[in-house]
Amino acid sequence: MKKSLILFAAFILSVGAASAQTAQNETGRMQRPMRGQGMRNMTPEQRADQQAQRLTKQLGLSADQTAKVKALALAQQQERQEMRGQASASTDRQAMMQNMKASHAKYEEQLKGVLTSDQYTKYTQMRDERMDKMQSKLQDRKGHKGKMKASTNS
């Protein structure tokens, strides 16, 4: 009788521990916003504010620089939102991409005028690192899909 009671208690404890782990994982997932979806739900003002805060933190911008960067970022975000609206009505994806690139080049040039040379150098390094990271993630995703197809065909 004692043996069965001890086994029953051990079983209950293991089930409780397992369910606690599952609940913890689920709440952890729910608290973290979906990657890539967070920016889509933001207004241009929120995006510009976030971008200005990030650059202020990373580059050590002055209050004046922060205000100028925020204004530049807001103008760019509003322009991009307008382009996205036009793109949904149009099917010319290539033209939209060219417009986006031109808008970004204009933003970069204006940003260069606000930042010091050291800050701009650091900014370009961080931007290049971020682009490399994004490209490697894209390559990993493409490679992963290819491996999946290859393994299912065998």
C-alpha positions in Angstrom: 0.0 0.0 0.0 2.8 2.4 0.9 4.6 1.6 -2.4 1.5 2.4 -4.5 1.0 5.7 -2.5 4.6 6.7 -3.2 4.3 5.8 -6.9 1.1 7.8 -7.1 2.6 10.8 -5.4 5.7 10.6 -7.8 3.3 10.4 -10.8 1.3 13.5 -9.6 4.5 15.5 -9.1 5.9 14.6 -12.5 2.6 15.5 -14.2 2.5 18.8 -12.3 6.1 19.6 -13.3 5.4 18.8 -16.9 2.3 20.9 -17.1 4.1 23.8 -15.3 6.8 23.7 -18.0 4.2 23.7 -20.8 2.3 26.7 -19.2 5.6 28.6 -18.8 6.5 28.1 -22.5 3.1 29.1 -23.7 3.1 32.3 -21.6 6.6 33.0 -22.8 5.6 32.8 -26.4 2.5 34.9 -25.8 4.4 37.7 -24.2 6.9 38.0 -27.0 5.4 39.9 -30.0 5.5 38.2 -33.4 8.7 39.0 -35.2 8.2 41.1 -38.2 4.6 41.9 -37.3 5.3 44.5 -34.7 6.5 47.2 -37.1 3.5 46.7 -39.4 1.1 47.6 -36.7 2.8 50.8 -35.8 2.0 54.2 -37.1 4.7 56.2 -39.0 5.0 58.4 -35.9 5.7 55.4 -33.7 8.2 53.9 -36.1 10.0 57.3 -36.4 10.1 57.6 -32.6 11.4 54.1 -32.2 14.1 54.7 -34.9 15.2 57.9 -33.3 15.4 56.3 -29.9 17.4 53.4 -31.2 19.9 55.7 -33.0 20.2 58.0 -30.0 21.0 55.0 -27.8 23.5 53.4 -30.3 25.2 56.6 -31.5 24.9 58.8 -28.4 23.0 61.6 -30.2 22.5 65.0 -28.6 19.0 66.3 -28.0 19.1 68.5 -31.1 20.3 65.6 -33.2 17.6 63.4 -31.8 14.9 65.9 -32.8 16.3 66.2 -36.3 16.7 62.5 -36.7 13.1 62.0 -35.5 11.9 64.6 -38.0 13.8 62.9 -40.9 12.6 59.4 -39.9 9.0 60.7 -39.7 9.1 62.2 -43.2 10.6 58.9 -44.5 8.1 56.7 -42.8 5.2 58.8 -44.0 6.6 58.7 -47.6 7.0 54.9 -47.3 3.4 54.5 -46.1 2.2 56.5 -49.0 4.3 54.4 -51.4 2.9 51.2 -49.9 -0.7 52.5 -50.4 0.1 53.2 -54.1 1.8 49.9 -54.5 -1.2 48.0 -53.4 -3.2 49.7 -56.1 -0.4 49.2 -58.7 1.2 46.0 -59.9 4.5 47.6 -60.9 6.6 46.2 -58.1 9.9 47.1 -59.8 8.9 50.8 -59.9 7.9 50.7 -56.2 11.3 49.2 -55.3 13.1 52.0 -57.2 11.0 54.6 -55.4 11.8 53.0 -52.1 15.5 52.9 -52.8 15.5 56.6 -53.9 13.6 57.5 -50.7 16.1 55.6 -48.6 19.1 57.3 -50.4 17.6 60.7 -49.7 17.1 59.8 -46.0 20.7 58.6 -45.8 22.0 61.8 -47.3 20.0 63.9 -45.0 21.0 61.8 -42.0 24.6 62.3 -43.0 24.1 66.0 -42.6 22.8 65.6 -39.0 25.4 63.1 -37.7 29.0 63.8 -37.0 31.5 61.9 -39.2 32.2 59.4 -36.4 28.5 58.8 -35.7 27.9 58.4 -39.4 30.7 55.9 -39.7 29.3 53.9 -36.8 25.8 54.1 -38.3 27.0 52.7 -41.6 28.9 49.9 -39.9 25.8 48.9 -37.9 23.6 49.2 -41.0 25.9 46.9 -43.0 26.1 44.4 -40.1 22.3 44.4 -39.9 22.0 43.9 -43.7 24.5 41.0 -43.6 22.6 39.4 -40.8 19.3 39.7 -42.7 20.8 38.3 -45.8 22.3 35.3 -43.9 18.9 34.6 -42.3 17.3 34.7 -45.7 19.9 32.3 -47.1 19.4 30.0 -44.1 15.6 30.0 -44.7 16.1 29.3 -48.4 18.6 26.6 -47.7 16.4 25.0 -45.0 13.5 24.8 -47.4 15.6 23.2 -50.0 16.8 20.6 -47.5 13.3 19.8 -46.5 12.3 19.3 -50.1 15.3 17.1 -50.8 14.6 14.9 -47.8 11.0 14.4 -48.6 11.7 13.4 -52.2 14.1 10.6 -51.2 
